[in-house]
Amino acid sequence: MPTAIATRPLVPLWAAIPVSALGGVLLDVAFPAVAWWPMAFAAVALALVTLVGRSVTGALAVGMAFGLAFYLLNVDFTAEWVGPLPWIALSVLEALFVAGGAVLIALAYRWTPRVAPRRGRVMLTAALVAGLWTAREAVNGGFPYGGFPWGRVGTSQVSGPFAEVVSWTGTAGLTFLVVGLVAAGVELVRSPRRARGDGVRTLLPVAVLAVVATALLLMPAWATTPAGAMRVAAVQGDGPAGYFDERQAGDVLESQYEATVPLFGADDVDVVLWPEGGVDVDPDASPAAAAALDRVVREVDAPLVANRIDQRGDEFFNMSFLWQDGIQQTYDKRNPVPFGEYVPDRAFYASIAPDLIGMIGRDYTPGTDPPVFDVDGTLAGLAICFDVIYDALVWEGARDGARLYLFQTNNADFRGTDENLQQLAVARLRAVETGRSVVNLSTVGTSQVIAPDGSTIEGLPADEPGHMLTDVPLRTGLTPAVIAGGWVNGLLSWGSVAVLVGLGLAARMRGSGRANAKTPTP
């Protein structure tokens, strides 16, 4: 493949920007509520074809168009109550990372043809591009302030035929495979016709691509080991749990209690689960609240896993607790939401938007407790709201011995948006990734019990009080994703960046060598 052809732009810049923006729109369509998973493949294809042959500034513009189009749609729920400023700020920040990743991919398209041998160039380019996309998602997920791993390509495939692969690779690995398949297809389509007699080389990457795609379609999820069942009573109170809801102290607790009353006298319940923020008064300071929790435990004859705000000195924690004759175990949310549950560098941001920052009256401190509760001898993994989007925390629960997951969340501030469905999609993917059942319970919905294969066992509609009394399957054993997911992400992401740096150095040396060869000897 001649270098000039390999590095020539496929789309002029004036057209590449709107085409790339269309790709961002299609990627959002792949996520709930629409959830048309094939659109992720089309979105990635549009993003990549607009980056072939781009300059650094052109790649920045094209990547920014893609990132803005995607995030302005995908996280529009952040504007639901506090106006457009946080929504725009978050979208622009995330889009800047997308633009930076676009530059790296454009450099890969520029340098690979100059250095890589013709044989294997298609697969090398596809793997490198996929790794760089995965690296960009890793940066989004870790920086700044702990990152925001939302809207990953792998997550969009939760309803698609590749979802079971996540138990082997983790979400990052699934992103890599989706982008890699698309990138390989782009390389095959844009390659010029080979000379006669070179048909074997042409067919080889096509055959490899077909084999890989077929293997991914047929690959079953890693089989964890059945270990009985736990009867979980999950209660969605639909109380006034939103930040701006009008309420008095104890109103949310009352809603949760009333929705639990129909469970009184139920047979063989192992645990009662309430959502994040389900207890809005301190039972240690309120005898009435403590009495309500005691009655739930007594009437259902099972311990209660609930959640409340806990103040310890000058610090505040988003705390889940197991109640049985008082608080027996606690877990503090590991990943408080920046600019939602705390304000980093508060003085700086208050100088920019004092009214908005002033609305966040207290800063939550990240917890350090293990994310598991021992419920009468059965370990349950925990995550509170956006905790669920962080790989390491969920994997830690499985490695600590969790046989199922109890995810507590409060979506009341995002009623009527796609946020709860997007978060539920992450919870479904976590079930497949870890090979464990998930009880994903919200104050206002949507709440579901999810089987280890990602299917829905039982659910509750949004904005209605109710309960689920479900025999939830238990599993033991660790999937490859749990064991090695962090290494997979690191190898694919930072290994690809290292390869790109090596290609850049080699291309520079080769260019210098050619220049020297053309210099006449004095």
C-alpha positions as CSV (number, residue, x, y, z in Angstrom):
1,M,0.0,0.0,0.0
2,P,1.7,3.2,-1.0
3,T,2.2,5.7,1.8
4,A,0.7,8.5,-0.1
5,I,-2.6,6.6,-0.5
6,A,-2.5,5.2,3.1
7,T,-2.2,8.7,4.6
8,R,-4.5,10.7,2.3
9,P,-7.6,12.1,4.0
10,L,-10.7,10.1,3.1
11,V,-13.0,13.1,3.9
12,P,-12.3,16.8,3.5
13,L,-12.2,18.7,6.8
14,W,-15.2,20.8,6.0
15,A,-17.3,17.5,5.7
16,A,-15.3,15.6,8.4
17,I,-16.5,17.8,11.2
18,P,-20.3,17.3,10.6
19,V,-19.7,13.6,9.8
20,S,-17.9,13.1,13.0
21,A,-20.6,14.9,15.0
22,L,-23.1,12.5,13.4
23,G,-21.0,9.7,14.7
24,G,-21.3,11.2,18.2
25,V,-25.1,11.3,17.9
26,L,-25.2,7.7,16.7
27,L,-23.1,6.6,19.7
28,D,-25.6,8.2,22.0
29,V,-28.4,6.2,20.2
30,A,-26.6,3.0,21.1
31,F,-27.2,3.8,24.8
32,P,-30.5,3.7,26.7
33,A,-33.2,4.8,26.4
34,V,-33.0,4.0,22.7
35,A,-30.3,1.3,23.1
36,W,-29.8,0.4,19.5
37,W,-26.4,-1.3,20.1
38,P,-25.4,-1.6,16.4
39,M,-25.2,2.2,16.2
40,A,-22.0,2.0,18.2
41,F,-20.3,0.3,15.2
42,A,-21.6,2.9,12.8
43,A,-20.5,5.7,15.2
44,V,-17.0,4.4,15.6
45,A,-16.7,3.9,11.8
46,L,-17.7,7.6,11.2
47,A,-15.2,8.7,13.8
48,L,-12.4,6.8,12.3
49,V,-12.9,7.6,8.6
50,T,-12.8,11.3,9.5
51,L,-9.4,10.9,11.2
52,V,-7.5,9.2,8.4
53,G,-5.0,11.7,7.0
54,R,-5.9,14.4,9.5
55,S,-3.4,16.9,10.8
56,V,-3.1,17.5,14.5
57,T,-5.3,20.6,14.4
58,G,-7.8,18.8,12.1
59,A,-8.0,15.8,14.4
60,L,-8.6,18.1,17.4
61,A,-11.5,19.7,15.5
62,V,-13.0,16.4,14.4
63,G,-12.6,14.7,17.8
64,M,-14.1,17.7,19.5
65,A,-17.1,17.6,17.2
66,F,-17.6,13.9,18.0
67,G,-17.1,14.3,21.8
68,L,-19.5,17.3,22.1
69,A,-22.2,15.7,20.0
70,F,-22.0,12.6,22.1
71,Y,-21.7,14.0,25.6
72,L,-24.2,16.9,25.2
73,L,-26.8,14.2,24.4
74,N,-25.6,11.4,26.7
75,V,-25.2,13.5,29.9
76,D,-28.0,16.0,29.4
77,F,-29.5,14.7,32.6
78,T,-27.0,16.9,34.5
79,A,-29.0,20.0,33.4
80,E,-32.2,18.7,34.8
81,W,-32.3,20.8,38.0
82,V,-29.3,23.2,38.0
83,G,-29.4,24.6,34.5
84,P,-27.0,24.3,31.6
85,L,-23.7,25.3,33.1
86,P,-22.7,22.0,34.7
87,W,-24.0,20.1,31.7
88,I,-22.0,22.2,29.2
89,A,-18.9,22.2,31.5
90,L,-18.9,18.4,31.9
91,S,-19.5,17.8,28.1
92,V,-16.7,20.2,27.1
93,L,-14.3,18.6,29.5
94,E,-15.1,15.1,28.4
95,A,-15.0,16.2,24.7
96,L,-11.5,17.6,25.2
97,F,-10.3,14.1,26.2
98,V,-12.0,12.7,23.1
99,A,-10.2,15.3,21.0
100,G,-6.9,14.4,22.5
101,G,-7.5,10.7,21.7
102,A,-8.5,11.7,18.2
103,V,-5.0,13.2,17.7
104,L,-3.4,10.0,18.8
105,I,-5.5,8.0,16.4
106,A,-4.7,10.4,13.5
107,L,-1.0,10.0,14.3
108,A,-1.4,6.2,14.2
109,Y,-2.9,6.5,10.8
110,R,0.0,8.7,9.7
111,W,2.9,6.8,11.1
112,T,1.9,3.1,10.7
113,P,2.1,3.0,6.9
114,R,5.6,4.6,7.0
115,V,7.0,2.0,9.4
116,A,5.0,-1.2,9.5
117,P,5.6,-3.9,6.9
118,R,2.8,-4.3,4.4
119,R,2.0,-7.8,5.6
120,G,0.0,-7.5,8.8
121,R,-0.5,-3.7,8.4
122,V,-4.3,-4.0,8.4
123,M,-4.4,-5.8,11.7
124,L,-1.7,-3.8,13.3
125,T,-3.4,-0.5,12.4
126,A,-6.7,-1.8,13.7
127,A,-5.3,-3.1,17.0
128,L,-3.4,0.2,17.5
129,V,-6.4,2.4,16.8
130,A,-8.6,0.3,19.1
131,G,-6.0,0.4,21.9
132,L,-5.7,4.2,21.6
133,W,-9.5,4.5,21.8
134,T,-9.4,2.3,24.9
135,A,-6.6,4.5,26.4
136,R,-8.7,7.6,25.9
137,E,-11.6,6.0,27.7
138,A,-9.2,5.1,30.5
139,V,-8.2,8.7,30.9
140,N,-11.8,9.8,30.9
141,G,-12.4,7.2,33.6
142,G,-9.6,8.3,35.9
143,F,-8.9,12.0,35.5
144,P,-9.6,14.6,36.9
145,Y,-10.9,14.0,40.5
146,G,-11.3,10.3,40.0
147,G,-12.6,10.5,36.5
148,F,-16.0,9.8,35.0
149,P,-16.1,6.4,33.2
150,W,-19.5,7.0,31.7
151,G,-20.5,6.3,28.1
152,R,-17.9,3.7,27.3
153,V,-18.3,1.9,23.9
154,G,-18.2,-1.4,25.7
155,T,-21.2,-0.5,27.9
156,S,-23.3,0.2,24.8
157,Q,-23.2,-3.5,23.9
158,V,-25.0,-4.7,27.0
159,S,-28.0,-5.8,24.9
160,G,-26.0,-7.0,21.9
161,P,-24.5,-10.3,20.9
162,F,-21.0,-9.4,22.2
163,A,-22.0,-8.7,25.8
164,E,-20.9,-12.1,27.2
165,V,-17.3,-11.3,26.1
166,V,-17.2,-8.8,29.0
167,S,-16.8,-11.7,31.5
168,W,-13.4,-12.5,29.8
169,T,-12.1,-9.0,29.1
170,G,-13.9,-6.4,31.2
171,T,-15.6,-3.4,29.8
172,A,-12.3,-1.9,28.5
173,G,-11.6,-5.1,26.6
174,L,-15.0,-5.1,25.0
175,T,-14.4,-1.5,23.9
176,F,-11.1,-2.6,22.3
177,L,-12.8,-5.5,20.5
178,V,-15.7,-3.4,19.1
179,V,-13.4,-0.6,18.0
180,G,-10.9,-3.1,16.6
181,L,-13.5,-4.8,14.5
182,V,-14.6,-1.5,13.0
183,A,-11.0,-0.3,12.5
184,A,-10.1,-3.5,10.7
185,G,-13.2,-3.1,8.4
186,V,-12.2,0.5,7.7
187,E,-8.7,-0.6,6.7
188,L,-9.9,-3.3,4.4
189,V,-12.4,-1.0,2.7
190,R,-9.9,1.8,2.1
191,S,-7.0,-0.4,0.9
192,P,-6.5,-0.1,-2.8
193,R,-6.7,-3.2,-5.1
194,R,-3.6,-5.4,-4.9
195,A,-1.5,-6.4,-7.8
196,R,-2.4,-9.7,-9.5
197,G,-1.0,-12.6,-7.7
198,D,-1.3,-10.9,-4.3
199,G,-4.8,-12.2,-3.6
200,V,-3.7,-14.4,-0.7
201,R,-2.5,-11.3,1.2
202,T,-5.8,-9.6,0.5
203,L,-7.9,-12.5,1.7
204,L,-5.8,-13.2,4.9
205,P,-6.9,-10.1,6.9
206,V,-10.5,-10.6,5.7
207,A,-10.4,-14.2,7.0
208,V,-8.8,-13.2,10.3
209,L,-11.5,-10.5,10.8
210,A,-14.3,-13.0,10.0
211,V,-12.9,-15.6,12.4
212,V,-12.5,-13.0,15.2
213,A,-16.0,-11.7,14.7
214,T,-17.5,-15.2,14.7
215,A,-15.6,-16.2,17.8
216,L,-16.8,-13.2,19.6
217,L,-20.4,-13.9,18.6
218,L,-20.2,-17.5,19.7
219,M,-18.1,-17.0,22.9
220,P,-20.1,-17.9,26.0
221,A,-19.8,-16.0,29.2
222,W,-17.4,-17.4,31.8
223,A,-19.3,-19.9,33.9
224,T,-19.2,-19.2,37.6
225,T,-20.4,-21.8,40.0
226,P,-24.0,-21.9,41.4
227,A,-24.1,-21.7,45.2
228,G,-27.8,-21.7,46.1
229,A,-30.0,-18.6,46.4
230,M,-30.8,-15.7,48.8
231,R,-34.3,-14.4,49.2
232,V,-34.0,-10.7,48.9
233,A,-36.9,-8.3,49.7
234,A,-36.0,-5.1,47.8
235,V,-38.2,-2.0,48.5
236,Q,-38.6,1.0,46.2
237,G,-40.3,3.6,48.4
238,D,-40.7,6.4,45.7
239,G,-40.3,9.0,48.4
240,P,-39.3,12.7,48.1
241,A,-35.6,11.8,47.9
242,G,-34.5,14.4,45.4
243,Y,-32.2,17.2,46.3
244,F,-34.8,19.8,45.5
245,D,-37.9,17.8,46.7
246,E,-40.0,19.4,49.4
247,R,-39.9,17.3,52.5
248,Q,-39.5,17.1,56.2
249,A,-36.9,15.0,58.0
250,G,-38.2,11.4,58.0
251,D,-40.4,11.6,55.0
252,V,-38.2,9.4,52.9
253,L,-37.9,6.9,55.8
254,E,-41.7,6.9,56.1
255,S,-42.1,6.2,52.4
256,Q,-39.7,3.3,52.6
257,Y,-41.4,1.9,55.7
258,E,-44.9,2.1,54.2
259,A,-43.7,0.3,51.0
260,T,-42.2,-2.4,53.2
261,V,-45.3,-3.1,55.3
262,P,-46.8,-5.5,52.7
263,L,-43.7,-7.7,53.3
264,F,-44.5,-8.1,57.0
265,G,-44.9,-11.8,57.7
266,A,-43.3,-12.9,54.4
267,D,-41.7,-16.4,54.6
268,D,-38.0,-17.1,54.6
269,V,-36.7,-13.7,53.8
270,D,-32.9,-13.5,54.0
271,V,-32.4,-9.8,53.8
272,V,-34.4,-6.6,53.2
273,L,-32.7,-4.0,50.9
274,W,-33.5,-0.3,50.9
275,P,-32.0,2.2,48.4
276,E,-29.5,5.0,48.8
277,G,-30.8,7.7,51.0
278,G,-33.7,5.5,52.2
279,V,-33.1,6.6,55.8
280,D,-33.1,10.4,56.0
281,V,-32.7,10.7,59.8
282,D,-30.1,9.3,62.1
283,P,-31.5,6.3,64.0
284,D,-28.8,6.7,66.7
285,A,-30.3,10.1,67.5
286,S,-33.9,9.4,66.7
287,P,-35.7,6.7,68.8
288,A,-38.6,6.8,66.4
289,A,-36.4,6.1,63.4
290,A,-34.6,3.3,65.3
291,A,-38.0,1.8,66.3
292,A,-39.1,1.8,62.6
293,L,-36.0,-0.1,61.5
294,D,-36.3,-2.5,64.4
295,R,-39.9,-3.3,63.4
296,V,-39.0,-4.0,59.8
297,V,-36.3,-6.4,61.0
298,R,-38.7,-8.0,63.5
299,E,-41.7,-8.3,61.2
300,V,-39.8,-9.6,58.2
301,D,-37.4,-11.6,60.4
302,A,-34.4,-10.6,58.3
303,P,-31.6,-8.0,58.6
304,L,-32.0,-4.7,56.8
305,V,-29.4,-3.1,54.5
306,A,-30.1,0.6,54.3
307,N,-28.3,3.9,53.6
308,R,-28.0,7.3,55.1
309,I,-25.8,10.3,55.5
310,D,-23.4,9.9,58.5
311,Q,-21.5,12.7,60.1
312,R,-18.3,12.0,62.1
313,G,-16.8,15.1,63.5
314,D,-16.4,17.5,60.6
315,E,-16.7,14.8,57.9
316,F,-19.7,13.5,56.1
317,F,-20.1,10.0,54.6
318,N,-22.6,8.4,52.2
319,M,-23.0,5.3,54.4
320,S,-24.7,2.0,53.8
321,F,-25.3,-0.1,56.9
322,L,-26.6,-3.5,58.0
323,W,-29.2,-3.1,60.8
324,Q,-30.0,-5.9,63.2
325,D,-30.3,-4.8,66.8
326,G,-28.6,-1.6,65.7
327,I,-25.9,-1.0,63.1
328,Q,-23.7,-4.1,62.7
329,Q,-21.7,-3.3,59.6
330,T,-21.0,-0.2,57.5
331,Y,-19.7,0.7,54.0
332,D,-18.9,4.3,53.0
333,K,-19.2,5.2,49.4
334,R,-15.8,5.0,47.8
335,N,-16.4,7.4,44.9
336,P,-18.4,10.5,45.9
337,V,-19.4,12.5,42.8
338,P,-17.3,15.6,42.1
339,F,-19.5,18.7,42.0
340,G,-22.5,16.6,43.2
341,E,-21.4,15.2,46.6
342,Y,-18.3,17.3,47.1
343,V,-16.5,20.2,45.5
344,P,-12.8,19.7,44.8
345,D,-10.8,22.9,45.1
346,R,-13.9,24.6,46.4
347,A,-12.5,28.1,46.7
348,F,-11.4,28.2,43.1
349,Y,-14.7,27.0,41.7
350,A,-16.7,29.2,44.1
351,S,-15.0,32.2,42.5
352,I,-16.2,31.1,39.1
353,A,-19.8,30.0,39.9
354,P,-20.6,31.0,43.5
355,D,-24.3,30.3,43.4
356,L,-23.9,26.8,41.9
357,I,-21.1,25.8,44.3
358,G,-23.0,27.2,47.2
359,M,-25.8,24.8,46.5
360,I,-23.5,21.9,47.6
361,G,-23.6,22.5,51.3
362,R,-21.3,19.7,52.4
363,D,-18.5,17.6,51.1
364,Y,-18.6,13.9,51.4
365,T,-15.4,12.0,52.3
366,P,-14.5,8.9,50.3
367,G,-14.8,5.7,52.3
368,T,-12.2,3.0,52.9
369,D,-14.3,0.0,54.0
370,P,-14.3,-3.3,52.1
371,P,-17.4,-3.2,49.7
372,V,-19.0,-6.3,51.2
373,F,-21.5,-7.2,53.9
374,D,-21.7,-10.5,55.7
375,V,-25.5,-11.3,55.6
376,D,-25.9,-14.4,57.9
377,G,-22.9,-16.0,56.4
378,T,-23.4,-14.9,52.8
379,L,-21.1,-12.1,51.5
380,A,-22.9,-9.5,49.4
381,G,-21.0,-7.0,47.3
382,L,-21.9,-3.4,47.5
383,A,-21.9,-0.2,45.4
384,I,-23.6,3.1,46.0
385,C,-25.0,4.9,43.0
386,F,-22.1,6.0,40.7
387,D,-19.8,3.6,42.5
388,V,-21.0,1.0,40.0
389,I,-19.2,2.6,37.1
390,Y,-15.8,2.1,38.6
391,D,-14.3,-1.2,37.7
392,A,-11.9,-1.7,40.6
393,L,-14.6,-1.4,43.3
394,V,-16.9,-4.0,41.7
395,W,-14.0,-6.4,41.1
396,E,-12.9,-6.0,44.7
397,G,-16.3,-7.1,46.0
398,A,-16.0,-10.3,43.9
399,R,-12.5,-11.0,45.0
400,D,-13.5,-10.5,48.6
401,G,-16.0,-13.3,48.3
402,A,-19.3,-11.7,47.3
403,R,-21.8,-14.2,46.0
404,L,-24.2,-11.5,44.7
405,Y,-24.3,-7.7,44.5
406,L,-26.7,-5.3,46.3
407,F,-26.5,-1.9,44.4
408,Q,-28.2,1.0,46.1
409,T,-28.9,4.2,44.2
410,N,-31.0,7.3,44.3
411,N,-32.2,8.6,40.9
412,A,-34.7,11.1,42.2
413,D,-32.8,14.1,40.9
414,F,-33.0,12.6,37.4
415,R,-36.6,11.7,37.1
416,G,-37.8,11.7,33.5
417,T,-34.2,11.4,32.0
418,D,-32.2,8.5,30.7
419,E,-29.8,8.5,33.6
420,N,-31.4,5.7,35.5
421,L,-31.6,3.5,32.4
422,Q,-27.9,4.2,31.6
423,Q,-26.9,3.3,35.1
424,L,-29.0,0.2,35.0
425,A,-27.2,-0.9,31.8
426,V,-23.9,-0.6,33.7
427,A,-25.4,-2.8,36.4
428,R,-26.5,-5.4,33.9
429,L,-23.1,-5.5,32.4
430,R,-21.6,-5.9,35.8
431,A,-23.7,-9.0,36.3
432,V,-22.2,-10.6,33.2
433,E,-18.7,-9.3,33.9
434,T,-18.6,-10.8,37.4
435,G,-20.9,-13.8,36.8
436,R,-23.1,-12.8,39.7
437,S,-26.6,-11.6,40.3
438,V,-27.3,-8.0,40.9
439,V,-30.1,-6.4,42.8
440,N,-30.1,-2.8,41.5
441,L,-32.5,-0.8,43.8
442,S,-33.4,2.9,43.4
443,T,-35.5,5.2,45.6
444,V,-37.7,6.0,42.6
445,G,-36.7,3.4,39.9
446,T,-36.0,1.8,37.7
447,S,-35.2,-1.1,40.0
448,Q,-34.4,-4.7,38.8
449,V,-33.1,-8.0,39.9
450,I,-30.6,-9.1,37.3
451,A,-29.4,-12.7,36.7
452,P,-25.7,-13.5,36.2
453,D,-26.3,-13.7,32.4
454,G,-27.6,-10.1,32.4
455,S,-31.3,-11.0,32.0
456,T,-34.0,-9.4,34.1
457,I,-35.5,-11.7,36.8
458,E,-37.9,-9.1,38.2
459,G,-38.4,-5.4,38.0
460,L,-40.3,-2.4,39.3
461,P,-41.6,0.5,37.2
462,A,-40.2,4.0,37.8
463,D,-42.0,6.5,40.0
464,E,-44.1,3.9,41.8
465,P,-43.7,2.4,45.3
466,G,-43.4,-1.3,45.4
467,H,-41.2,-4.3,46.4
468,M,-39.6,-7.3,44.8
469,L,-39.4,-10.5,46.8
470,T,-37.0,-12.6,44.8
471,D,-34.9,-15.8,45.2
472,V,-31.7,-14.4,43.8
473,P,-29.1,-16.9,42.5
474,L,-25.8,-17.0,44.3
475,R,-22.5,-17.7,42.5
476,T,-18.9,-18.4,43.5
477,G,-15.7,-18.3,41.4
478,L,-14.0,-15.4,39.6
479,T,-14.2,-14.5,35.9
480,P,-11.1,-13.6,33.9
481,A,-12.4,-10.0,33.9
482,V,-12.3,-9.9,37.7
483,I,-8.9,-11.5,37.9
484,A,-7.1,-9.7,35.1
485,G,-9.4,-6.9,34.0
486,G,-7.0,-4.2,35.3
487,W,-4.1,-5.7,33.5
488,V,-6.0,-6.1,30.3
489,N,-7.0,-2.4,30.4
490,G,-3.4,-1.3,31.2
491,L,-1.9,-3.5,28.5
492,L,-4.3,-2.5,25.8
493,S,-4.3,1.2,26.7
494,W,-0.8,2.1,27.7
495,G,0.8,-0.6,25.6
496,S,-0.9,1.1,22.6
497,V,0.4,4.5,23.6
498,A,3.9,3.0,23.9
499,V,3.6,1.4,20.5
500,L,2.5,4.7,19.0
501,V,5.5,6.5,20.5
502,G,7.8,3.8,19.0
503,L,6.2,4.2,15.6
504,G,6.6,8.0,15.8
505,L,10.3,7.6,16.6
506,A,10.8,5.1,13.9
507,A,9.0,7.2,11.3
508,R,11.1,10.2,12.3
509,M,14.3,8.2,12.0
510,R,13.2,6.8,8.6
511,G,12.4,10.3,7.4
512,S,15.8,11.5,8.5
513,G,17.5,8.6,6.8
514,R,15.8,9.3,3.5
515,A,16.7,13.0,3.8
516,N,20.3,12.2,4.4
517,A,20.3,9.7,1.5
518,K,19.2,12.5,-0.8
519,T,21.9,14.9,0.4
520,P,24.8,15.0,-2.1
521,T,28.3,14.2,-0.8
522,P,30.5,17.3,-0.9
